[in-house]
């Protein structure tokens, strides 16, 4: 076997070993669990709910001041 062919075979084998080592390192890194992600923040109050609460409180205030007329 000529020396140029031996060098090509050695380079190909070295490349395969490097590829397998890199794949094994990637699998080992993937096996380590990452930090747990915090839960998403709770949604804020609905604008419709706040409007309804505001209307109810306003009606109560008007009744207490005896400004609202009976329906």
N, CA, C and O atoms as a Maestro MAE file, in Angstrom:
{
 s_m_m2io_version
 :::
 2.0.0
}

f_m_ct {
 s_m_title
 :::
 protein
 m_atom[284] {
  # First column is atom index #
  i_m_mmod_type
  r_m_x_coord
  r_m_y_coord
  r_m_z_coord
  i_m_residue_number
  s_m_chain_name
  s_m_pdb_residue_name
  s_m_pdb_atom_name
  i_m_atomic_number
  :::
  1 25 0.861 -1.175 0.000 1 A "UNK " " N  " 7
  2 3 0.000 0.000 0.000 1 A "UNK " " CA " 6
  3 2 0.905 1.236 0.000 1 A "UNK " " C  " 6
  4 15 1.879 1.308 0.750 1 A "UNK " " O  " 8
  5 25 0.577 2.172 -0.825 2 A "UNK " " N  " 7
  6 3 1.420 3.363 -0.928 2 A "UNK " " CA " 6
  7 2 1.147 4.315 0.248 2 A "UNK " " C  " 6
  8 15 0.067 4.279 0.837 2 A "UNK " " O  " 8
  9 25 2.129 5.167 0.588 3 A "UNK " " N  " 7
  10 3 1.997 6.049 1.754 3 A "UNK " " CA " 6
  11 2 0.849 7.060 1.631 3 A "UNK " " C  " 6
  12 15 0.256 7.423 2.647 3 A "UNK " " O  " 8
  13 25 0.522 7.519 0.439 4 A "UNK " " N  " 7
  14 3 -0.572 8.493 0.276 4 A "UNK " " CA " 6
  15 2 -1.905 7.850 0.634 4 A "UNK " " C  " 6
  16 15 -2.754 8.484 1.261 4 A "UNK " " O  " 8
  17 25 -2.091 6.601 0.240 5 A "UNK " " N  " 7
  18 3 -3.338 5.888 0.562 5 A "UNK " " CA " 6
  19 2 -3.450 5.662 2.064 5 A "UNK " " C  " 6
  20 15 -4.527 5.801 2.643 5 A "UNK " " O  " 8
  21 25 -2.328 5.313 2.692 6 A "UNK " " N  " 7
  22 3 -2.323 5.112 4.150 6 A "UNK " " CA " 6
  23 2 -2.715 6.403 4.872 6 A "UNK " " C  " 6
  24 15 -3.471 6.374 5.843 6 A "UNK " " O  " 8
  25 25 -2.205 7.509 4.401 7 A "UNK " " N  " 7
  26 3 -2.533 8.796 5.030 7 A "UNK " " CA " 6
  27 2 -4.021 9.106 4.886 7 A "UNK " " C  " 6
  28 15 -4.649 9.592 5.827 7 A "UNK " " O  " 8
  29 25 -4.584 8.829 3.716 8 A "UNK " " N  " 7
  30 3 -6.017 9.081 3.508 8 A "UNK " " CA " 6
  31 2 -6.868 8.191 4.407 8 A "UNK " " C  " 6
  32 15 -7.858 8.643 4.981 8 A "UNK " " O  " 8
  33 25 -6.478 6.927 4.526 9 A "UNK " " N  " 7
  34 3 -7.233 6.007 5.397 9 A "UNK " " CA " 6
  35 2 -7.113 6.450 6.845 9 A "UNK " " C  " 6
  36 15 -8.104 6.440 7.576 9 A "UNK " " O  " 8
  37 25 -5.914 6.840 7.275 10 A "UNK " " N  " 7
  38 3 -5.714 7.299 8.650 10 A "UNK " " CA " 6
  39 2 -6.530 8.570 8.916 10 A "UNK " " C  " 6
  40 15 -7.100 8.724 9.996 10 A "UNK " " O  " 8
  41 25 -6.588 9.475 7.941 11 A "UNK " " N  " 7
  42 3 -7.370 10.703 8.113 11 A "UNK " " CA " 6
  43 2 -8.855 10.390 8.197 11 A "UNK " " C  " 6
  44 15 -9.576 11.006 8.982 11 A "UNK " " O  " 8
  45 25 -9.320 9.435 7.391 12 A "UNK " " N  " 7
  46 3 -10.739 9.067 7.422 12 A "UNK " " CA " 6
  47 2 -11.101 8.425 8.757 12 A "UNK " " C  " 6
  48 15 -12.147 8.728 9.331 12 A "UNK " " O  " 8
  49 25 -10.236 7.537 9.252 13 A "UNK " " N  " 7
  50 3 -10.499 6.876 10.538 13 A "UNK " " CA " 6
  51 2 -10.460 7.907 11.668 13 A "UNK " " C  " 6
  52 15 -11.306 7.868 12.562 13 A "UNK " " O  " 8
  53 25 -9.509 8.813 11.643 14 A "UNK " " N  " 7
  54 3 -9.431 9.849 12.675 14 A "UNK " " CA " 6
  55 2 -10.668 10.742 12.637 14 A "UNK " " C  " 6
  56 15 -11.167 11.162 13.681 14 A "UNK " " O  " 8
  57 25 -11.158 11.029 11.439 15 A "UNK " " N  " 7
  58 3 -12.369 11.829 11.314 15 A "UNK " " CA " 6
  59 2 -13.576 11.122 11.895 15 A "UNK " " C  " 6
  60 15 -14.405 11.751 12.553 15 A "UNK " " O  " 8
  61 25 -13.687 9.822 11.662 16 A "UNK " " N  " 7
  62 3 -14.795 9.048 12.240 16 A "UNK " " CA " 6
  63 2 -14.732 9.034 13.760 16 A "UNK " " C  " 6
  64 15 -15.745 9.225 14.434 16 A "UNK " " O  " 8
  65 25 -13.523 8.804 14.301 17 A "UNK " " N  " 7
  66 3 -13.388 8.811 15.764 17 A "UNK " " CA " 6
  67 2 -13.762 10.171 16.348 17 A "UNK " " C  " 6
  68 15 -14.423 10.232 17.385 17 A "UNK " " O  " 8
  69 25 -13.356 11.247 15.710 18 A "UNK " " N  " 7
  70 3 -13.702 12.590 16.188 18 A "UNK " " CA " 6
  71 2 -15.206 12.809 16.118 18 A "UNK " " C  " 6
  72 15 -15.798 13.417 17.010 18 A "UNK " " O  " 8
  73 25 -15.823 12.304 15.041 19 A "UNK " " N  " 7
  74 3 -17.277 12.437 14.906 19 A "UNK " " CA " 6
  75 2 -18.003 11.693 16.020 19 A "UNK " " C  " 6
  76 15 -18.942 12.219 16.618 19 A "UNK " " O  " 8
  77 25 -17.558 10.448 16.300 20 A "UNK " " N  " 7
  78 3 -18.210 9.658 17.348 20 A "UNK " " CA " 6
  79 2 -18.003 10.268 18.732 20 A "UNK " " C  " 6
  80 15 -18.914 10.251 19.560 20 A "UNK " " O  " 8
  81 25 -16.819 10.803 18.984 21 A "UNK " " N  " 7
  82 3 -16.572 11.458 20.276 21 A "UNK " " CA " 6
  83 2 -17.449 12.696 20.432 21 A "UNK " " C  " 6
  84 15 -17.973 12.944 21.518 21 A "UNK " " O  " 8
  85 25 -17.615 13.464 19.385 22 A "UNK " " N  " 7
  86 3 -18.452 14.659 19.434 22 A "UNK " " CA " 6
  87 2 -19.920 14.290 19.651 22 A "UNK " " C  " 6
  88 15 -20.623 14.968 20.400 22 A "UNK " " O  " 8
  89 25 -20.384 13.224 19.004 23 A "UNK " " N  " 7
  90 3 -21.767 12.771 19.183 23 A "UNK " " CA " 6
  91 2 -21.989 12.281 20.604 23 A "UNK " " C  " 6
  92 15 -23.036 12.546 21.195 23 A "UNK " " O  " 8
  93 25 -21.003 11.559 21.166 24 A "UNK " " N  " 7
  94 3 -21.128 11.075 22.543 24 A "UNK " " CA " 6
  95 2 -21.149 12.245 23.529 24 A "UNK " " C  " 6
  96 15 -21.889 12.214 24.512 24 A "UNK " " O  " 8
  97 25 -20.346 13.267 23.270 25 A "UNK " " N  " 7
  98 3 -20.332 14.440 24.146 25 A "UNK " " CA " 6
  99 2 -21.658 15.186 24.069 25 A "UNK " " C  " 6
  100 15 -22.145 15.700 25.076 25 A "UNK " " O  " 8
  101 25 -22.241 15.245 22.877 26 A "UNK " " N  " 7
  102 3 -23.539 15.918 22.732 26 A "UNK " " CA " 6
  103 2 -24.627 15.149 23.467 26 A "UNK " " C  " 6
  104 15 -25.497 15.764 24.085 26 A "UNK " " O  " 8
  105 25 -24.600 13.830 23.416 27 A "UNK " " N  " 7
  106 3 -25.591 13.033 24.138 27 A "UNK " " CA " 6
  107 2 -25.418 13.178 25.635 27 A "UNK " " C  " 6
  108 15 -26.403 13.238 26.370 27 A "UNK " " O  " 8
  109 25 -24.177 13.235 26.098 28 A "UNK " " N  " 7
  110 3 -23.931 13.401 27.530 28 A "UNK " " CA " 6
  111 2 -24.426 14.763 28.008 28 A "UNK " " C  " 6
  112 15 -24.958 14.884 29.111 28 A "UNK " " O  " 8
  113 25 -24.250 15.780 27.178 29 A "UNK " " N  " 7
  114 3 -24.716 17.115 27.554 29 A "UNK " " CA " 6
  115 2 -26.240 17.174 27.553 29 A "UNK " " C  " 6
  116 15 -26.836 17.882 28.364 29 A "UNK " " O  " 8
  117 25 -26.872 16.427 26.640 30 A "UNK " " N  " 7
  118 3 -28.338 16.424 26.572 30 A "UNK " " CA " 6
  119 2 -28.934 15.632 27.730 30 A "UNK " " C  " 6
  120 15 -30.075 15.879 28.121 30 A "UNK " " O  " 8
  121 25 -28.180 14.681 28.286 31 A "UNK " " N  " 7
  122 3 -28.694 13.869 29.389 31 A "UNK " " CA " 6
  123 2 -28.760 14.660 30.687 31 A "UNK " " C  " 6
  124 15 -29.529 14.307 31.582 31 A "UNK " " O  " 8
  125 25 -27.970 15.725 30.808 32 A "UNK " " N  " 7
  126 3 -27.987 16.544 32.019 32 A "UNK " " CA " 6
  127 2 -29.257 17.388 32.005 32 A "UNK " " C  " 6
  128 15 -29.474 18.155 31.067 32 A "UNK " " O  " 8
  129 25 -30.098 17.260 33.030 33 A "UNK " " N  " 7
  130 3 -31.346 18.050 33.015 33 A "UNK " " CA " 6
  131 2 -31.045 19.533 33.204 33 A "UNK " " C  " 6
  132 15 -30.214 19.920 34.025 33 A "UNK " " O  " 8
  133 25 -31.721 20.324 32.445 34 A "UNK " " N  " 7
  134 3 -31.568 21.775 32.559 34 A "UNK " " CA " 6
  135 2 -32.364 22.263 33.760 34 A "UNK " " C  " 6
  136 15 -33.167 21.520 34.325 34 A "UNK " " O  " 8
  137 25 -32.141 23.501 34.143 35 A "UNK " " N  " 7
  138 3 -32.893 24.070 35.256 35 A "UNK " " CA " 6
  139 2 -34.368 24.106 34.885 35 A "UNK " " C  " 6
  140 15 -34.719 24.434 33.751 35 A "UNK " " O  " 8
  141 25 -35.229 23.770 35.833 36 A "UNK " " N  " 7
  142 3 -36.666 23.812 35.504 36 A "UNK " " CA " 6
  143 2 -37.105 25.240 35.211 36 A "UNK " " C  " 6
  144 15 -36.699 26.188 35.883 36 A "UNK " " O  " 8
  145 25 -37.929 25.363 34.208 37 A "UNK " " N  " 7
  146 3 -38.412 26.693 33.845 37 A "UNK " " CA " 6
  147 2 -39.503 27.113 34.818 37 A "UNK " " C  " 6
  148 15 -40.337 26.288 35.193 37 A "UNK " " O  " 8
  149 25 -39.519 28.346 35.226 38 A "UNK " " N  " 7
  150 3 -40.568 28.788 36.154 38 A "UNK " " CA " 6
  151 2 -41.921 28.784 35.453 38 A "UNK " " C  " 6
  152 15 -41.993 28.944 34.235 38 A "UNK " " O  " 8
  153 25 -42.977 28.602 36.212 39 A "UNK " " N  " 7
  154 3 -44.301 28.606 35.577 39 A "UNK " " CA " 6
  155 2 -44.605 29.986 35.011 39 A "UNK " " C  " 6
  156 15 -44.092 30.990 35.506 39 A "UNK " " O  " 8
  157 25 -45.429 30.038 33.986 40 A "UNK " " N  " 7
  158 3 -45.753 31.346 33.410 40 A "UNK " " CA " 6
  159 2 -46.531 32.190 34.419 40 A "UNK " " C  " 6
  160 15 -47.261 31.645 35.247 40 A "UNK " " O  " 8
  161 25 -46.384 33.497 34.359 41 A "UNK " " N  " 7
  162 3 -47.096 34.340 35.325 41 A "UNK " " CA " 6
  163 2 -48.607 34.228 35.135 41 A "UNK " " C  " 6
  164 15 -49.100 33.996 34.031 41 A "UNK " " O  " 8
  165 25 -49.313 34.396 36.227 42 A "UNK " " N  " 7
  166 3 -50.773 34.326 36.177 42 A "UNK " " CA " 6
  167 2 -51.303 35.516 35.374 42 A "UNK " " C  " 6
  168 15 -50.757 36.617 35.456 42 A "UNK " " O  " 8
  169 25 -52.353 35.295 34.609 43 A "UNK " " N  " 7
  170 3 -52.897 36.415 33.836 43 A "UNK " " CA " 6
  171 2 -53.490 37.465 34.767 43 A "UNK " " C  " 6
  172 15 -53.983 37.145 35.849 43 A "UNK " " O  " 8
  173 25 -53.438 38.703 34.341 44 A "UNK " " N  " 7
  174 3 -53.974 39.798 35.129 44 A "UNK " " CA " 6
  175 2 -55.497 39.806 35.085 44 A "UNK " " C  " 6
  176 15 -56.108 39.009 34.373 44 A "UNK " " O  " 8
  177 25 -56.096 40.695 35.836 45 A "UNK " " N  " 7
  178 3 -57.563 40.744 35.842 45 A "UNK " " CA " 6
  179 2 -58.104 41.200 34.487 45 A "UNK " " C  " 6
  180 15 -57.477 41.985 33.775 45 A "UNK " " O  " 8
  181 25 -59.264 40.692 34.163 46 A "UNK " " N  " 7
  182 3 -59.899 41.029 32.896 46 A "UNK " " CA " 6
  183 2 -60.441 42.456 32.954 46 A "UNK " " C  " 6
  184 15 -60.931 42.904 33.990 46 A "UNK " " O  " 8
  185 25 -60.347 43.151 31.845 47 A "UNK " " N  " 7
  186 3 -60.876 44.516 31.788 47 A "UNK " " CA " 6
  187 2 -62.393 44.503 31.958 47 A "UNK " " C  " 6
  188 15 -62.956 45.410 32.571 47 A "UNK " " O  " 8
  189 25 -63.057 43.478 31.416 48 A "UNK " " N  " 7
  190 3 -64.512 43.389 31.549 48 A "UNK " " CA " 6
  191 2 -64.896 43.154 33.006 48 A "UNK " " C  " 6
  192 15 -65.880 43.718 33.484 48 A "UNK " " O  " 8
  193 25 -64.135 42.332 33.712 49 A "UNK " " N  " 7
  194 3 -64.435 42.073 35.116 49 A "UNK " " CA " 6
  195 2 -64.254 43.343 35.946 49 A "UNK " " C  " 6
  196 15 -65.062 43.638 36.826 49 A "UNK " " O  " 8
  197 25 -63.196 44.086 35.662 50 A "UNK " " N  " 7
  198 3 -62.970 45.331 36.405 50 A "UNK " " CA " 6
  199 2 -64.072 46.349 36.130 50 A "UNK " " C  " 6
  200 15 -64.495 47.067 37.036 50 A "UNK " " O  " 8
  201 25 -64.531 46.413 34.896 51 A "UNK " " N  " 7
  202 3 -65.602 47.348 34.554 51 A "UNK " " CA " 6
  203 2 -66.895 46.975 35.270 51 A "UNK " " C  " 6
  204 15 -67.590 47.843 35.798 51 A "UNK " " O  " 8
  205 25 -67.216 45.686 35.288 52 A "UNK " " N  " 7
  206 3 -68.421 45.237 35.979 52 A "UNK " " CA " 6
  207 2 -68.354 45.502 37.470 52 A "UNK " " C  " 6
  208 15 -69.343 45.916 38.075 52 A "UNK " " O  " 8
  209 25 -67.194 45.267 38.065 53 A "UNK " " N  " 7
  210 3 -67.032 45.534 39.497 53 A "UNK " " CA " 6
  211 2 -67.162 47.020 39.777 53 A "UNK " " C  " 6
  212 15 -67.775 47.420 40.766 53 A "UNK " " O  " 8
  213 25 -66.590 47.833 38.913 54 A "UNK " " N  " 7
  214 3 -66.677 49.276 39.091 54 A "UNK " " CA " 6
  215 2 -68.139 49.737 39.020 54 A "UNK " " C  " 6
  216 15 -68.569 50.552 39.835 54 A "UNK " " O  " 8
  217 25 -68.897 49.222 38.054 55 A "UNK " " N  " 7
  218 3 -70.302 49.595 37.920 55 A "UNK " " CA " 6
  219 2 -71.102 49.178 39.154 55 A "UNK " " C  " 6
  220 15 -71.949 49.932 39.634 55 A "UNK " " O  " 8
  221 25 -70.831 47.975 39.663 56 A "UNK " " N  " 7
  222 3 -71.555 47.515 40.854 56 A "UNK " " CA " 6
  223 2 -71.235 48.395 42.064 56 A "UNK " " C  " 6
  224 15 -72.125 48.732 42.844 56 A "UNK " " O  " 8
  225 25 -69.982 48.759 42.213 57 A "UNK " " N  " 7
  226 3 -69.608 49.612 43.344 57 A "UNK " " CA " 6
  227 2 -70.215 51.012 43.194 57 A "UNK " " C  " 6
  228 15 -70.641 51.612 44.181 57 A "UNK " " O  " 8
  229 25 -70.254 51.527 41.973 58 A "UNK " " N  " 7
  230 3 -70.839 52.840 41.739 58 A "UNK " " CA " 6
  231 2 -72.337 52.835 42.051 58 A "UNK " " C  " 6
  232 15 -72.852 53.773 42.658 58 A "UNK " " O  " 8
  233 25 -73.035 51.771 41.632 59 A "UNK " " N  " 7
  234 3 -74.462 51.667 41.922 59 A "UNK " " CA " 6
  235 2 -74.695 51.608 43.429 59 A "UNK " " C  " 6
  236 15 -75.622 52.237 43.939 59 A "UNK " " O  " 8
  237 25 -73.859 50.858 44.141 60 A "UNK " " N  " 7
  238 3 -74.010 50.789 45.599 60 A "UNK " " CA " 6
  239 2 -73.792 52.156 46.235 60 A "UNK " " C  " 6
  240 15 -74.519 52.552 47.146 60 A "UNK " " O  " 8
  241 25 -72.795 52.864 45.751 61 A "UNK " " N  " 7
  242 3 -72.530 54.203 46.284 61 A "UNK " " CA " 6
  243 2 -73.723 55.128 46.030 61 A "UNK " " C  " 6
  244 15 -74.121 55.895 46.907 61 A "UNK " " O  " 8
  245 25 -74.288 55.048 44.822 62 A "UNK " " N  " 7
  246 3 -75.441 55.897 44.511 62 A "UNK " " CA " 6
  247 2 -76.639 55.541 45.385 62 A "UNK " " C  " 6
  248 15 -77.367 56.433 45.819 62 A "UNK " " O  " 8
  249 25 -76.855 54.269 45.648 63 A "UNK " " N  " 7
  250 3 -77.959 53.864 46.523 63 A "UNK " " CA " 6
  251 2 -77.727 54.375 47.943 63 A "UNK " " C  " 6
  252 15 -78.662 54.813 48.613 63 A "UNK " " O  " 8
  253 25 -76.477 54.316 48.397 64 A "UNK " " N  " 7
  254 3 -76.194 54.795 49.754 64 A "UNK " " CA " 6
  255 2 -76.431 56.300 49.854 64 A "UNK " " C  " 6
  256 15 -76.840 56.796 50.904 64 A "UNK " " O  " 8
  257 25 -76.181 57.010 48.792 65 A "UNK " " N  " 7
  258 3 -76.417 58.458 48.813 65 A "UNK " " CA " 6
  259 2 -77.852 58.796 48.424 65 A "UNK " " C  " 6
  260 15 -78.241 59.964 48.431 65 A "UNK " " O  " 8
  261 25 -78.627 57.790 48.089 66 A "UNK " " N  " 7
  262 3 -80.029 57.930 47.708 66 A "UNK " " CA " 6
  263 2 -80.182 58.825 46.476 66 A "UNK " " C  " 6
  264 15 -81.116 59.618 46.360 66 A "UNK " " O  " 8
  265 25 -79.221 58.660 45.560 67 A "UNK " " N  " 7
  266 3 -79.288 59.434 44.330 67 A "UNK " " CA " 6
  267 2 -79.923 58.621 43.232 67 A "UNK " " C  " 6
  268 15 -80.607 59.176 42.371 67 A "UNK " " O  " 8
  269 25 -79.713 57.310 43.240 68 A "UNK " " N  " 7
  270 3 -80.252 56.468 42.176 68 A "UNK " " CA " 6
  271 2 -81.773 56.374 42.322 68 A "UNK " " C  " 6
  272 15 -82.305 56.320 43.430 68 A "UNK " " O  " 8
  273 25 -82.431 56.355 41.216 69 A "UNK " " N  " 7
  274 3 -83.885 56.231 41.238 69 A "UNK " " CA " 6
  275 2 -84.251 54.761 41.146 69 A "UNK " " C  " 6
  276 15 -83.576 54.003 40.449 69 A "UNK " " O  " 8
  277 25 -85.294 54.346 41.826 70 A "UNK " " N  " 7
  278 3 -85.700 52.948 41.719 70 A "UNK " " CA " 6
  279 2 -86.161 52.638 40.314 70 A "UNK " " C  " 6
  280 15 -86.793 53.466 39.658 70 A "UNK " " O  " 8
  281 25 -85.852 51.475 39.868 71 A "UNK " " N  " 7
  282 3 -86.199 51.105 38.501 71 A "UNK " " CA " 6
  283 2 -87.631 50.690 38.348 71 A "UNK " " C  " 6
  284 15 -88.061 50.351 37.246 71 A "UNK " " O  " 8
  :::
 }
 m_bond[283] {
  # First column is bond index #
  i_m_from
  i_m_to
  i_m_order
  :::
  1 1 2 1
  2 2 3 1
  3 3 4 2
  4 3 5 1
  5 5 6 1
  6 6 7 1
  7 7 8 2
  8 7 9 1
  9 9 10 1
  10 10 11 1
  11 11 12 2
  12 11 13 1
  13 13 14 1
  14 14 15 1
  15 15 16 2
  16 15 17 1
  17 17 18 1
  18 18 19 1
  19 19 20 2
  20 19 21 1
  21 21 22 1
  22 22 23 1
  23 23 24 2
  24 23 25 1
  25 25 26 1
  26 26 27 1
  27 27 28 2
  28 27 29 1
  29 29 30 1
  30 30 31 1
  31 31 32 2
  32 31 33 1
  33 33 34 1
  34 34 35 1
  35 35 36 2
  36 35 37 1
  37 37 38 1
  38 38 39 1
  39 39 40 2
  40 39 41 1
  41 41 42 1
  42 42 43 1
  43 43 44 2
  44 43 45 1
  45 45 46 1
  46 46 47 1
  47 47 48 2
  48 47 49 1
  49 49 50 1
  50 50 51 1
  51 51 52 2
  52 51 53 1
  53 53 54 1
  54 54 55 1
  55 55 56 2
  56 55 57 1
  57 57 58 1
  58 58 59 1
  59 59 60 2
  60 59 61 1
  61 61 62 1
  62 62 63 1
  63 63 64 2
  64 63 65 1
  65 65 66 1
  66 66 67 1
  67 67 68 2
  68 67 69 1
  69 69 70 1
  70 70 71 1
  71 71 72 2
  72 71 73 1
  73 73 74 1
  74 74 75 1
  75 75 76 2
  76 75 77 1
  77 77 78 1
  78 78 79 1
  79 79 80 2
  80 79 81 1
  81 81 82 1
  82 82 83 1
  83 83 84 2
  84 83 85 1
  85 85 86 1
  86 86 87 1
  87 87 88 2
  88 87 89 1
  89 89 90 1
  90 90 91 1
  91 91 92 2
  92 91 93 1
  93 93 94 1
  94 94 95 1
  95 95 96 2
  96 95 97 1
  97 97 98 1
  98 98 99 1
  99 99 100 2
  100 99 101 1
  101 101 102 1
  102 102 103 1
  103 103 104 2
  104 103 105 1
  105 105 106 1
  106 106 107 1
  107 107 108 2
  108 107 109 1
  109 109 110 1
  110 110 111 1
  111 111 112 2
  112 111 113 1
  113 113 114 1
  114 114 115 1
  115 115 116 2
  116 115 117 1
  117 117 118 1
  118 118 119 1
  119 119 120 2
  120 119 121 1
  121 121 122 1
  122 122 123 1
  123 123 124 2
  124 123 125 1
  125 125 126 1
  126 126 127 1
  127 127 128 2
  128 127 129 1
  129 129 130 1
  130 130 131 1
  131 131 132 2
  132 131 133 1
  133 133 134 1
  134 134 135 1
  135 135 136 2
  136 135 137 1
  137 137 138 1
  138 138 139 1
  139 139 140 2
  140 139 141 1
  141 141 142 1
  142 142 143 1
  143 143 144 2
  144 143 145 1
  145 145 146 1
  146 146 147 1
  147 147 148 2
  148 147 149 1
  149 149 150 1
  150 150 151 1
  151 151 152 2
  152 151 153 1
  153 153 154 1
  154 154 155 1
  155 155 156 2
  156 155 157 1
  157 157 158 1
  158 158 159 1
  159 159 160 2
  160 159 161 1
  161 161 162 1
  162 162 163 1
  163 163 164 2
  164 163 165 1
  165 165 166 1
  166 166 167 1
  167 167 168 2
  168 167 169 1
  169 169 170 1
  170 170 171 1
  171 171 172 2
  172 171 173 1
  173 173 174 1
  174 174 175 1
  175 175 176 2
  176 175 177 1
  177 177 178 1
  178 178 179 1
  179 179 180 2
  180 179 181 1
  181 181 182 1
  182 182 183 1
  183 183 184 2
  184 183 185 1
  185 185 186 1
  186 186 187 1
  187 187 188 2
  188 187 189 1
  189 189 190 1
  190 190 191 1
  191 191 192 2
  192 191 193 1
  193 193 194 1
  194 194 195 1
  195 195 196 2
  196 195 197 1
  197 197 198 1
  198 198 199 1
  199 199 200 2
  200 199 201 1
  201 201 202 1
  202 202 203 1
  203 203 204 2
  204 203 205 1
  205 205 206 1
  206 206 207 1
  207 207 208 2
  208 207 209 1
  209 209 210 1
  210 210 211 1
  211 211 212 2
  212 211 213 1
  213 213 214 1
  214 214 215 1
  215 215 216 2
  216 215 217 1
  217 217 218 1
  218 218 219 1
  219 219 220 2
  220 219 221 1
  221 221 222 1
  222 222 223 1
  223 223 224 2
  224 223 225 1
  225 225 226 1
  226 226 227 1
  227 227 228 2
  228 227 229 1
  229 229 230 1
  230 230 231 1
  231 231 232 2
  232 231 233 1
  233 233 234 1
  234 234 235 1
  235 235 236 2
  236 235 237 1
  237 237 238 1
  238 238 239 1
  239 239 240 2
  240 239 241 1
  241 241 242 1
  242 242 243 1
  243 243 244 2
  244 243 245 1
  245 245 246 1
  246 246 247 1
  247 247 248 2
  248 247 249 1
  249 249 250 1
  250 250 251 1
  251 251 252 2
  252 251 253 1
  253 253 254 1
  254 254 255 1
  255 255 256 2
  256 255 257 1
  257 257 258 1
  258 258 259 1
  259 259 260 2
  260 259 261 1
  261 261 262 1
  262 262 263 1
  263 263 264 2
  264 263 265 1
  265 265 266 1
  266 266 267 1
  267 267 268 2
  268 267 269 1
  269 269 270 1
  270 270 271 1
  271 271 272 2
  272 271 273 1
  273 273 274 1
  274 274 275 1
  275 275 276 2
  276 275 277 1
  277 277 278 1
  278 278 279 1
  279 279 280 2
  280 279 281 1
  281 281 282 1
  282 282 283 1
  283 283 284 2
  :::
 }
}
